[in-house]
Amino acid sequence: MALGEALGHLAKIALGLSTLRAGARGLASLASDRAVSRATGQIGEPVARRHPVRRVDDRVAVVTDLIRRWGADPRVREVAASMLTRRCGTRQDGQTEWCVPEKDARAEVIAIFGEVRRRVRYGRDTWGTDVYQAPLRTLKTGHGDCASYVILLAALLRSVGYPTMLHVVQTKKAADFDHIFLSVGLPPARPTEWMALDASVDRPAGWRPPAHMIRRERRFVP
């Protein structure tokens, strides 16, 4: 690789990690007892509940609760199904040509990830408050931070049969845990691979924060 290409590649990675840090405060663990605002995800007027938290485990508990409840919601499954059932034509034998091939687990995950990236723009939380949105609220507003992406992706994937895992990390320049991303088990029945999904940065499915940028990491199964 030419020196100019190498420097350009490094610049792109640096930009992505800068974005990662800027968007990571949704899981920042603060020493003070502060409130977390959690949207219920109703389709009408938004309703929020406030929860006092002290540790990263408290914040993960809120995220996990939303994933479990909404991953079993038929409305979320309907959205996920709509992302997988686009028709790309008809085969010579008259059968439907699906844009996402049937029984192709990796293609299904990539399709859902791509739809989330297309529909939801990264945005920061309300000033002074960590906001954990339910997935339908994130889709309706088209706006969310790293935790909102994780809740949305995990709920969508679980609704169509995929196991997921949460990764909470502390980057080298952060004082505490400051980012969260998701991984999904492939194949779903008996995973031999956990594919990283971080929709908060402009990177493809499978990308995860580089090891040299991470001080420590914790994993949670919702």
C-alpha positions as CSV (number, residue, x, y, z in Angstrom):
1,M,0.0,0.0,0.0
2,A,1.4,3.4,-0.9
3,L,2.2,5.9,1.9
4,G,-0.6,8.2,0.8
5,E,-3.1,5.4,0.8
6,A,-2.0,4.2,4.2
7,L,-2.3,7.7,5.7
8,G,-5.7,8.1,4.1
9,H,-6.8,4.7,5.6
10,L,-5.6,5.7,9.0
11,A,-7.3,9.0,8.8
12,K,-10.6,7.3,8.1
13,I,-10.2,5.0,11.0
14,A,-9.3,7.9,13.3
15,L,-12.4,9.7,12.2
16,G,-14.6,6.6,12.9
17,L,-13.1,6.3,16.4
18,S,-13.6,9.9,17.1
19,T,-17.2,9.5,16.2
20,L,-17.4,6.4,18.4
21,R,-16.1,8.4,21.4
22,A,-18.3,11.4,20.8
23,G,-21.4,9.1,20.6
24,A,-20.5,6.9,23.6
25,R,-21.8,8.8,26.6
26,G,-25.1,6.8,26.5
27,L,-23.3,4.2,28.6
28,A,-21.0,6.4,30.6
29,S,-20.9,5.3,34.2
30,L,-20.8,8.3,36.5
31,A,-20.0,8.4,40.2
32,S,-22.9,10.7,41.0
33,D,-26.5,9.4,41.3
34,R,-28.1,10.8,38.2
35,A,-31.3,10.0,36.4
36,V,-31.8,8.0,33.2
37,S,-34.7,8.8,31.0
38,R,-36.2,5.8,29.2
39,A,-38.8,6.1,26.5
40,T,-41.6,3.5,26.6
41,G,-41.8,3.3,22.8
42,Q,-45.5,4.0,22.4
43,I,-46.6,5.2,19.0
44,G,-48.5,8.2,20.3
45,E,-47.1,10.8,22.5
46,P,-43.7,9.8,24.0
47,V,-43.7,8.8,27.7
48,A,-40.6,8.6,29.8
49,R,-39.6,7.0,33.0
50,R,-36.7,8.1,35.2
51,H,-34.4,5.7,37.0
52,P,-31.6,6.6,39.4
53,V,-28.4,4.7,38.5
54,R,-24.9,4.4,40.0
55,R,-23.1,1.7,38.0
56,V,-22.8,0.5,34.4
57,D,-24.7,-2.6,35.5
58,D,-27.7,-0.4,36.2
59,R,-27.6,1.1,32.7
60,V,-27.2,-2.3,31.1
61,A,-30.2,-3.6,33.1
62,V,-32.4,-0.8,31.5
63,V,-31.1,-1.7,28.0
64,T,-31.6,-5.4,28.6
65,D,-35.1,-4.9,29.8
66,L,-36.0,-3.0,26.7
67,I,-34.4,-5.6,24.4
68,R,-36.2,-8.5,26.1
69,R,-39.7,-6.9,26.1
70,W,-39.5,-5.5,22.5
71,G,-37.8,-8.5,21.0
72,A,-41.0,-10.5,21.7
73,D,-43.3,-7.8,20.5
74,P,-45.2,-8.7,17.2
75,R,-44.8,-5.1,15.9
76,V,-41.0,-5.4,16.0
77,R,-41.2,-8.8,14.3
78,E,-43.4,-7.3,11.6
79,V,-40.8,-4.6,11.0
80,A,-37.9,-7.1,10.9
81,A,-39.9,-9.3,8.5
82,S,-40.5,-6.3,6.2
83,M,-36.7,-5.9,6.0
84,L,-36.2,-9.5,4.9
85,T,-39.1,-10.0,2.5
86,R,-38.4,-7.6,-0.4
87,R,-38.9,-9.2,-3.8
88,C,-36.3,-8.8,-6.4
89,G,-38.2,-10.5,-9.2
90,T,-39.4,-13.9,-10.4
91,R,-37.3,-16.9,-11.3
92,Q,-37.8,-18.9,-14.5
93,D,-39.7,-21.5,-12.6
94,G,-42.2,-18.8,-11.4
95,Q,-41.0,-18.7,-7.8
96,T,-40.2,-15.5,-6.0
97,E,-36.7,-14.2,-6.2
98,W,-36.0,-12.8,-2.7
99,C,-33.6,-9.9,-2.3
100,V,-32.3,-11.6,0.9
101,P,-31.9,-15.3,0.1
102,E,-33.9,-17.7,2.3
103,K,-32.0,-19.5,5.1
104,D,-28.9,-17.3,4.6
105,A,-28.3,-16.2,8.2
106,R,-25.4,-13.8,7.4
107,A,-27.4,-12.2,4.6
108,E,-30.4,-11.6,6.9
109,V,-28.2,-10.0,9.6
110,I,-26.5,-7.8,7.1
111,A,-29.8,-6.8,5.6
112,I,-31.3,-5.8,9.0
113,F,-28.1,-3.9,9.9
114,G,-28.1,-2.0,6.6
115,E,-31.8,-1.0,7.0
116,V,-31.1,0.3,10.5
117,R,-28.1,2.3,9.2
118,R,-30.3,3.7,6.4
119,R,-33.3,4.6,8.6
120,V,-31.6,6.0,11.7
121,R,-29.2,8.9,12.0
122,Y,-26.8,9.1,14.9
123,G,-27.6,11.7,17.4
124,R,-26.7,12.6,21.0
125,D,-28.8,12.3,24.1
126,T,-30.8,15.1,25.8
127,W,-28.4,17.3,27.6
128,G,-27.6,16.0,31.1
129,T,-29.8,12.8,30.7
130,D,-29.1,9.4,29.2
131,V,-32.0,8.5,27.0
132,Y,-32.7,4.8,26.3
133,Q,-35.3,4.6,23.5
134,A,-37.6,1.7,22.7
135,P,-37.0,0.4,19.2
136,L,-40.2,1.6,17.6
137,R,-39.5,5.1,19.0
138,T,-36.0,5.1,17.4
139,L,-37.5,4.0,14.1
140,K,-40.2,6.7,14.2
141,T,-37.8,9.5,15.0
142,G,-34.9,8.2,12.9
143,H,-32.5,9.4,15.6
144,G,-30.5,7.7,18.3
145,D,-27.2,7.1,20.0
146,C,-25.1,3.9,20.4
147,A,-27.5,2.5,23.1
148,S,-30.5,3.2,20.9
149,Y,-28.9,1.4,18.0
150,V,-28.1,-1.6,20.2
151,I,-31.7,-1.8,21.6
152,L,-33.2,-1.5,18.1
153,L,-30.8,-4.0,16.4
154,A,-31.1,-6.6,19.2
155,A,-34.9,-6.4,19.3
156,L,-35.1,-6.8,15.6
157,L,-32.7,-9.7,15.4
158,R,-34.2,-11.5,18.4
159,S,-37.7,-11.2,16.9
160,V,-36.6,-13.3,13.9
161,G,-34.6,-15.9,15.8
162,Y,-31.1,-14.6,16.4
163,P,-29.2,-14.6,19.8
164,T,-27.4,-11.4,20.7
165,M,-24.7,-10.2,23.1
166,L,-23.9,-6.7,24.4
167,H,-20.4,-5.4,24.5
168,V,-19.7,-2.5,26.9
169,V,-16.2,-1.0,26.4
170,Q,-14.0,1.6,27.9
171,T,-11.8,3.3,25.3
172,K,-8.2,4.2,26.2
173,K,-8.9,8.0,26.6
174,A,-12.1,7.6,28.6
175,A,-12.4,7.6,32.4
176,D,-14.9,4.8,32.5
177,F,-17.1,2.6,30.3
178,D,-18.1,4.9,27.4
179,H,-19.5,2.8,24.5
180,I,-21.8,-0.1,23.7
181,F,-22.2,-2.3,20.6
182,L,-23.8,-5.6,19.7
183,S,-22.8,-8.9,18.4
184,V,-25.0,-11.6,16.9
185,G,-24.6,-15.4,17.0
186,L,-24.1,-17.2,13.6
187,P,-25.5,-19.7,12.8
188,P,-28.4,-18.8,15.2
189,A,-29.1,-22.3,16.5
190,R,-25.6,-23.1,17.6
191,P,-23.3,-20.1,17.1
192,T,-19.7,-20.7,16.1
193,E,-19.1,-17.0,15.4
194,W,-20.2,-13.7,17.1
195,M,-20.5,-11.1,14.4
196,A,-20.0,-7.5,15.7
197,L,-22.6,-4.9,14.8
198,D,-21.8,-1.2,15.6
199,A,-24.4,1.0,13.8
200,S,-23.2,4.1,15.6
201,V,-20.2,4.5,13.2
202,D,-20.0,4.4,9.4
203,R,-18.6,0.9,9.2
204,P,-19.9,-2.3,7.6
205,A,-21.4,-5.2,9.6
206,G,-18.6,-7.2,11.2
207,W,-16.6,-4.1,12.2
208,R,-15.8,-3.6,15.9
209,P,-13.6,-1.1,17.8
210,P,-10.0,-2.0,17.3
211,A,-8.4,-3.8,20.3
212,H,-5.6,-1.2,20.7
213,M,-8.3,1.5,21.4
214,I,-10.0,-0.5,24.2
215,R,-8.9,-0.5,27.8
216,R,-11.4,-3.0,29.0
217,E,-14.6,-4.7,27.9
218,R,-17.6,-6.4,29.5
219,R,-20.1,-8.7,27.9
220,F,-23.8,-9.2,28.7
221,V,-26.3,-11.6,27.3
222,P,-29.8,-10.0,27.3
